[in-house]
Structure formats: C-alpha cells, structure tokens
Amino acid sequence: MRHLRKRSFRLAGHRTSVALEPEFWVVLEALAARHGLSLAALVAGVDAARPVPDLPLASALRVHALAHAGALQAGSLAS
C-alpha cells in the first residue's frame, strides 16, 4: 500500500494541505513544468476552476492529473 504524500499551499490567502499518492504528484509536477508554472500555481488554478466548490481539492487534483496524464505520456513517447 502506498502512503499519501502531503503538501501545503497558500490558496486564496489561506494555508491548506493536500494529501495525494506520489504518482499523482509526479503528474501534477510534470504538468506544472510543461506549462511553466510552479506546482503551487497549478494547484491554485485547479482550485479556482473547480466547477463544484464542495468537491474536495484532492479529488479535483486527481481528476486533473488523470485528464492530462495521457497527453503527458504521448508527449514523452513522441520525444
């Protein structure tokens, strides 16, 4: 069983922590780098774009990572 990795961010002026599996953090870090963003900026963007504010941030980040993982993989295969 994999342990969750917790990271802390300041979002909308408040500190918050998010715990995700390491594999999700790898994808999110790659997405941030691909777009020239810090991980914190990517997380803030996902937070601001949540269509349902009650959706947990961790869930929104997992969905975001999954939605973009294929594109990242295709990009690395094309290189």
C-alpha positions in Angstrom: 0.0 0.0 0.0 1.3 3.4 -0.9 1.3 6.2 1.6 -0.1 9.6 0.8 2.3 12.5 0.4 1.0 15.7 2.0 1.9 19.1 0.6 0.9 22.5 1.9 -0.1 25.5 -0.2 -1.5 29.0 0.3 -4.7 29.3 -1.7 -6.8 32.5 -1.7 -4.9 33.7 1.3 -5.4 30.6 3.4 -3.0 27.7 4.1 -4.3 24.3 3.1 -2.8 20.8 2.9 -3.5 18.2 0.3 -2.6 14.5 0.6 -2.2 12.6 -2.7 -0.5 9.4 -3.8 3.1 10.1 -5.0 2.1 9.1 -8.6 -0.4 12.0 -8.8 2.2 14.5 -7.5 4.6 13.3 -10.3 2.0 14.0 -13.0 1.0 17.4 -11.4 4.6 18.4 -11.2 5.2 17.5 -14.8 2.1 19.4 -15.9 3.3 22.5 -14.0 6.7 22.3 -15.6 5.2 21.8 -19.0 3.2 25.0 -18.6 6.0 27.0 -17.0 4.1 27.1 -13.6 5.1 26.4 -10.1 3.3 23.5 -8.5 1.6 26.0 -6.2 0.3 28.0 -9.2 -1.0 24.8 -10.9 -2.8 23.8 -7.7 -4.3 27.3 -7.3 -5.6 27.2 -10.9 -7.2 23.8 -10.3 -8.7 25.1 -7.0 -10.1 28.2 -8.8 -11.5 26.2 -11.7 -13.4 23.6 -9.6 -16.9 23.5 -11.1 -18.3 22.3 -7.8 -16.8 24.2 -4.8 -17.7 21.4 -2.4 -15.6 18.9 -4.4 -12.5 18.2 -2.3 -9.3 19.7 -3.7 -7.6 16.4 -3.5 -10.3 14.9 -5.8 -10.1 17.8 -8.2 -6.3 17.4 -8.4 -6.6 13.7 -9.1 -9.2 14.2 -11.8 -7.0 17.0 -13.3 -3.9 14.7 -13.3 -5.8 11.8 -14.9 -7.3 14.1 -17.5 -3.8 15.2 -18.6 -1.7 12.1 -17.9 -2.4 10.7 -21.4 -1.2 13.9 -23.0 2.0 13.9 -20.9 2.7 10.3 -21.8 2.1 10.9 -25.5 4.5 13.9 -25.4 7.2 11.8 -23.8 6.7 9.0 -26.3 7.0 11.4 -29.2 10.3 12.8 -27.9 
